[in-house]
Amino acid sequence: MEPHPHLPKRQVLDVLVAARAEEHEVQVRQLRLALEWALMHPAAEGAAYAGWGDDGLVLGDDVGGPVPLAGDGAPLVAAAAPLELAAALGRPAEHAQQLLGDTLELAFRLPRLWELMCAGRIAVWRARAISRETRDLSLDAALHADRLLCAVPDRLDQLSAAGAARLVHEARLHADPDRAHADEETAAARRGAWLQRDGRAPGVTDVHLTLDTPDALAFDATVGRLAADLKELGDTDVLDVRRAKAVGVLADPQHALDLMAGETADVRPRTAGTLDLTVHLTAGDLADDGVAVVERLGALSTDLFAGWLARHALDGVAVRVRPVVDLAADALVDRHDPPPAMREQVILRDAHCVFPGCARDSRSCDLDHLEAYDPEGPPGQTRPSNLAPLCRRHHRAKTHAGWTYVRRRDGTYDWSSPQGKTYTVVPTSRAPLAAHR
C-alpha cells in the first residue's frame, strides 16, 4: 500500500515501518535461496571447491581455493557454483562468494544468530558483518561466540561492529589462549600502504596506512613538523591541507631533509622517479577547455591535467605520446600471442573482463581467442575480432567449466552458462566520450 499525500502523518510512518519489515523479509529470503544454492552444489570429495585466494586456484582438477568460503563445520561448495550465481545476479564473482560464505557461516556456525536474523531481531547486514569476524575460529569457538553474541537478544541489533569484534575475540581467546600472540603477528603482517581513488574527484587520492604504532606516531610528528615549516615559509592553507602537502614533500626524501634542515625554501612538491599515466584526449579537448580521461583515475579538466604536466616537466619527467588506435581495425597475425599494438587495441575497445558481472580491468586480463587457436589451423586466427579480455578466473571458467560465448557484430557478447541460461554483456570502451559524439 502506497501512502496517499493526504493521509495522517502517523499512517505514513506505519506504512514506512511495514515497508522496512518487507525489505528485511526479502533479504532473508535471498540468504535462504543462497543457502539452497550452496547445498545444491556440494564439492565432491577430492575435487575443487570454492574458496578465497588466487584466481588460478579456484578452478582446476583436485585443486580448490586455499581458504573455504566459511569456517570448519560448514559444507564445501563446488568451485563453479559462485560463477553461475554471480552471472545471474549481474555481479562480480567475489560478490557471490561473499553471499554464499556469509550464509554458510550463519546457518552452520552461528545458528542462534541465524535464527534471530530470520525472526527479524537483527538486521541482515549486521548479521552478515558479524559472520565475517568468525570464519577463522574453530567450530567450538564459533559456537561459543554465537552464545556470547546472542546472550541478550534485545541488545543485539544495537551491537556495534567493534563490540561484536570484541566478543568474537573473547571467544577466540577462550578456545585458544595462544591466539593472542598469533593475532599480534597477523596484525603486523597486515601492514601496508594503499591508494583509494574517487572517480568523482580524480585530482586527489586517499592514502591509507597501516603501520607499527611507534612508526605511526613518528610519521604523524614528522608530517606535523613539515606542515609547520610550510606555514613559516608563507603557506597560508589550513593545517589539514598543509599536512597533505607535507606528505607530498616526503615523496622526495632529500627535498624533505633539505626543507627540515633549512637548506631550501622551495616548498613546491617534486617528482621522484617516473609518472606513468594513460590519458585519452581528442584534438578538440586540446584546443578548447575539454576533458582528459585518465585510466584508473577518471575524467578531469584539461586545465588540471596541463598543470600536472607543467609541474612534472620542471622535474624532468618525460611525456610519451602514443598514436591514436583505430578501434575498428581488424588486422591479423599468424601467431598465438597478439603483438603489443593489437593487445592495446583490444583493451581500449573493452575496458573490463567481458564475463557477465565482472568488473576486472582488462589491462590485468588474459586475451582469449573466442574461436580456439589451432596451431595447425588457417592463418589469421589472431585478430581483434577474435580476441576478448577475460580475467584468469573467467578464462578458466570458459576453458574448463562449460561456459561458452560469442561476440556479435555490434561488439556485445552473448554467454551461455552450464545451466543453459544466457547473458548479454555490453562492454565499456576506454575511448573519450567526445569520440562517441
RAHUNOR-V597589 format. One record per helix or strand of 3 or more residues. SS is the DSSP state (alpha for helix, beta for strand). FROM is the first residue (numbers start at 1). LEN is the number of residues. Records with the same first field share a line. If there is no record, write none. Layout:
BEGIN
SS = FROM-LEN + FROM-LEN
END
This chain:
BEGIN
alpha = 9-32 + 55-3 + 81-9 + 93-17 + 111-8 + 124-8 + 139-11 + 153-4 + 161-15 + 179-11 + 213-20 + 239-12 + 253-8 + 283-5 + 302-12 + 340-10 + 362-3 + 384-3 + 392-9 + 433-4
beta = 192-6 + 205-6 + 291-4 + 298-4 + 366-4 + 387-4 + 404-4 + 413-4 + 422-4
END
